[in-house]
Amino acid sequence: MSTLALARSLFALTAGTHFLFVALTLGLATIVAIVQTRAVFGGGDAHLRMVRFWGQLYVINYAVGIVTGLLMEFQFGLAWPGLADRAPGVFGAPLALETLVAFFVEATFLGLWIFGWDRLNRHAHLALIWIVTLTAYASAYFVLVANGFLNHPVGYVRIGGALRVDSTAALFTNPAALLPLAHVVSGAFLTAGFFMAGVSAWHLLRGHEPDLYRRSLRIGLSAAALAVLPTAAFGGVQFPYAHNDGGVRPLTGLSANLMMAAWAWMAVVALVALVKLPFRAWLLRGRIFLRVLPATLPLPYVAMLAGWIYRETGRQPWMIYGVLRTEDAVRPIGHGAMLAASTGVTVLFAALVLVNVTLLRRYARLGPDGAALGHAELPARPEPVPSF
């Protein structure tokens, strides 16, 4: 592979893998916040246990996702200095805002939420998870502003050899950013919904806590059913801003077909769920349906990766469409150095994905009683006083 091909592969690996973490984080954070709201305002112990259980899985996914995000930022500086040199404001400013929001505001309030159990007023603790959720959406928005500029550059002026912001409003209201944001939000609900439904169905098939997992199953299926049509709709309206140039047409065509096939299967499952949801007994009686749900869990990830490949490869050979070619943005370093960097990051990403899947699987199987989130450590028992 050439140095350019290695750099493109590194970007595909880091950005694509990080996006998989983001989708579950966004959707699961929102659902956890909704369930905690129900727990605070009239919910019982079951809702609180659900918050601890699903919140534990959310924190695991978020923590590993942060590391993948750091590596993605690293590869920008390592392999693509042309972006920083040619578009420091229009591309770098949204990413700087994302860093401030994600790594300072969001992480700070998430830490308060994690360690604030039984230490903060319940309403204050609830406010923390909603702040975390809103800042997560803000973080996604800033990233999509930067990515939207790559696909549909607006709001800039060329001064010398660099691109400068000419219209902040145009940059931050770019349709190539706002439409994908709506698509990502609905896709995040779809991902989190099928994640909850798949895990809940696995426990229900084994007879574990039917009341709790029935509630979780209904929440997950409701989220998936509500999100499946908006996800397709917001994806479809983006086609005018997508590109399908030259030699990448077979790849983009394959990606589009795979994305739509995965969505079609999820739509069928969501339709069956809509029919079954009003009937509590019927929802749990169909064991075939419960077996289908864990198998459906990976499909939102398949659709997301296929859609991301379609969006990102379609504009090649441009890094900034019509403005900066990909070959002009890559760092002119030796092939061996780029190969070593790509290999090292690939191994690290594979390890992170393995860690995330292992931890999610372990704590998902353990259930609410295995969640460490919100369980304060018992004080040490005092040593007995010797008697004389």
N, C-alpha and C positions, 0 to 999 in steps of 0.2 A: 504494500500500500504506500502511496505517496504521502508526503508530509501533510498536504492539504486533506487527503482522505482520512488520515489518522486524526487530525484536528476536528474534522466533521464528525467522526465516529465518537470522539471524546465528548463533544457537545451533545450528541444524540444520547449517549449513555447517561450523562449527568443530568441534563434537563428532563429527559423522559422518565428516568427513575425517580427523580425528586418529585415530579408531578404526581406520581402514583401515591406518594405519601400525603401530598397536599389535599387531594380529593377526599380521602378518608378523614383527614384532620378537620377539614371544613364541615363536612356533613355530620360527623360524629359529635363535634363540639356543639353544633346547633341543637342536635337531638338531646344531648346531655343537659344543655341549658334549659330546654323545654321541660324535660322530665324533672329537673331540680325545681323549676318554677311550680310544677304540679305538686311536688313534695312539700314545698314551703307553704303553699296556699291550699291546704286541705288534703294533701296526699297522706298516705299512710307509710308504714315501715317498708312496704314493698317498693314504693317509688324511691325511697332513700337508698335501699339496697341496689336498685337498678342504677342509680346515679354512681354509686361506688364501683359497681362492676363495669359498666360501659365507660365510665370516666377513667378507670384504670387502663383499659385498652386504648382509649384516646391518648392518654399521657405517654404510653409506650410508643405509639405511632408518631406522636409529635416529637418526642425526644430524638428518635432515630432520624426523623425527617429533617430536623435542624442540622444534623451533621451532614446529610446529603446536600442541603442548601449551601452550607459553607464550602463544600467541595465544588459545587456548581459555580459559585462566585470565584473560586480559585482558578478554575479552568478558563474563565473569561480573561483573567490577567495573564495566564500562562500561554494560551493559544491564540487569543484574538485581541491583540493590542490595537489593531486598526479601528475597532469600535471606540475605544477610549480616545484615540488620537483624532479621529474624524468626527465623532459625535459625542463629545464629552457631556454636553448639557442635555440634549434631547434624549439620549439613551441612558446616560449615567445618573441624571437627576432622579428619575422615577425609581431606579434601583437603590439610590441612596435613601430615599424616603421609605422604601420597603424595608431596608435594613434597620432604620430607626424605629419603625413601627413593629417589625417582627422581633427583633433581637433586644429591644429595650422595653417598649410598652407591653407587647403581648407576653413576652417571657416573664416580665416582672409580675404582672397580674396573675399569670398562670401559677407562678411560684407561691403567691399569696393564697390562691385558691387551694393549691395542693396542701400547704402547711397550715391553712387557716381553719381546717375542720375542727369543730368543737372548741375553737378559740375565738372565733368571730361571731357576731350577731348573724343569725341565719339570713336576714335580708341583705346584710353587707356581703356575706359569702356568696349569695345568689348574684348580687351585682357584679362580683368579680368574674364569674364565668361568662356573663353576658358581655362584659368589656373584652374578655379574651376572644370571644366569638366575633365581635364587631371588628376588632383589630386584625383578626385573621382574614376577614373579608377585605379590609383595607389593604393588607399586605398583598393579597391576590390581585387586587385592582392595580396597584402600582407596578407589579410585575407585568401584567397584561398591557399596561400603557407602554412600557418599554418594548415588549414583544410586538404590540400592535404597530409601533412605529417602524419596526423592521419590515412588516408586511405591507403597510400602507402609510408611508412617510408623509406627515402633515405638520403644519405649525413650525416650520424651520426656514432658515435663510442660510445661504452659503456665504461665509466670509473667509476669503482666502481659500485654504484647503479644508477648513473645518465647518461643521454644521452647527448653527446656534439656534436657540429657541427664538422664534419670531412671534408666535401666538401660543401662550400657555393654555388658553381655553381650547384651541384646536387640538393641541397635544393631548390634553386630558379628557377630551370628549370625542376622541377618535373612534369612529364606528368599529374599526378593527380591534379596539380594546373593549368597548362597552358590550358589543354583542358576544364576544367570547366570555366576558365576565358572567353574563346571564347564563351562557351555556355551561360554564364551569360550576356555577352555583347549583343549577339544577342537576348537573352530573354528579356533584358531590352528595346531594341528597339521595340520588339513585344508588351511588356506591355505598353510602352508610346504611341506607335502607336494606339493601340486599345483604350487607355484612351482618346487620342485626338479625335479619330474618334467617340467614343461613346458620349462624351460631345458635340462635334460639331453637330452630328446628332440630339441630343435632342433639341438644339437651332434651327436647320433648320426646324424641324417638327413644331416648333411654330412660324416660320417666323422671327426670330431674326437675324438681320444683315446678310443677305444671302451672301454678297460678302466676309465678313471676315470669316464666318464659313465654307463657301465653300473652301476657301484657307486652313483653318485648317483641314478640312476633307480630302482634297487631301494629305496634308503632313502626317497626321496620317495613312491613308490607304497605302500610299507609303512606310512608315517606316515598317508597319506591313507586307506588301506583300514582301518586300525585306528581312525581318528577319525570316519569317516563316520556310523556308527550311533550312537555316543555323542553326537555333535553333535545329531542329530535327537532322541534321547531326552531330553537335558537341555534342549533347546528346548521339547519338548512338555510337560514337567512344570512349566514356568513359566506356562502359560496361566491357572491359577487366580489368579496375581498380576498378570495383564495386564488392561487395561481397554479397553473398546470403546464409548465413549460417543457418543451423538448423531450429530452431523454428520460425524464423522471416520470413520464405519463404511466408506464406499466406499474411502477411502484405506487403512485398516488391512486391509480385505479384499484389495485389490489387492496390498499389500505381502506379506501372508501367502501368496497364490498364487504370487507371483514368487519368494519365498524357497523354497517347497516345490518349485517347478519346477526351480530351480537345483540344489537338493539332489538331486532325483531323477536329474538328468543326472550329477552327480558320483557318486551311488551306483552307477549303471550302469557308469561308467568304473572305479570302485573294484572292482566285482565282476569285471569282465574282468581287472583287474590281479591279483586274488587267484588267478584261474585260471592266469594266465601266469607269475606270480612263481616258482613252483617249477622252471620250465623255463628255464634261462639262454638257450639258443639261441632258443627260441620267443619270449621276451620281446623280443629285438632283431629278430626276423625280420619281425614284423608292422609294415610301414611305415605302414599305415593307422592303426593304433593310435598310433604315434609322431606322426603328424600331428594326431591328435585331442587329444593332451595339451597342446600349446601353446594350442590353442583353448579348452581347459577352464580354463586358468590364471586368467582373469578371473572365473569363476563364483563362487568363494568370496567375492570382494569384492561381487558382486551380491547374494548371499544375505545377507551381513552388513549391507549398507546397507538391504535390504528388512526384515530383522529388526529393525534399530535403529529404522526409521521406525514399524514396527508397535508397538514397545514405548513409544516416546516420544510419539507422537501420540495413542495410545489413551487417555491419562489427561486429555487436554484437556477442559474448560478449566482444569484444575488444574496448578499448578506442583508443590505438595506435595499429593498426592491427598487430597481431603476436608478440607484444612487451610488452604492458601494458594492463592488463585486466581492464574492466570498474569498477568492484567491488574493485580493488586495488587503483583506482584513486579517489574514493569518500571520502569525509570528514567523519571520524567516529564520528559523533555527534548524539545526541538523536533524536528519531523519532519525538517527539513533536516539537523540534526546527526546523527541516527540514520541517515539515508540516506547521508551522507558516510562515517560510520564503517563501515557495512555494505559500501559500495562499495569502500572502501580495503582492508578485510580480505578481501573476495572476490577482488580482484585479486592480493593477496599470496598467498592460499591457492592460487590457480590457478598462480601462478609457482612455488610450492614443489612442487606436484604435478608440474608439468612438469619441474622440476629433478630430482626424485626418479626419475621414469620415465626421463628421459634418461640419468642416471648409471647406474641399474640396467641399462638396456638396453645401454649402452656396455660396462660391465665384465662383464656376463653374456656378451656376444659375444666379449670378449677372452680369456676363459678363465683358467685358473690362472696362466699365464705373464704375464698382464696385471695380476694382483693386486699392489698395492703393499703390502698388509698383510703384515708380518713380514719384508719384504726390507730388510735393513740397508743403508744407503748405504755404498758402497765408499770407503775412505779416499782422499783426494786423492793423486795420484801426485806424489812430490817432484820439484822442479825439478832438472834436471841441474846438477851443479857444473862450472863452466867449467874447462877445463884450460889450463895455460899452458906 
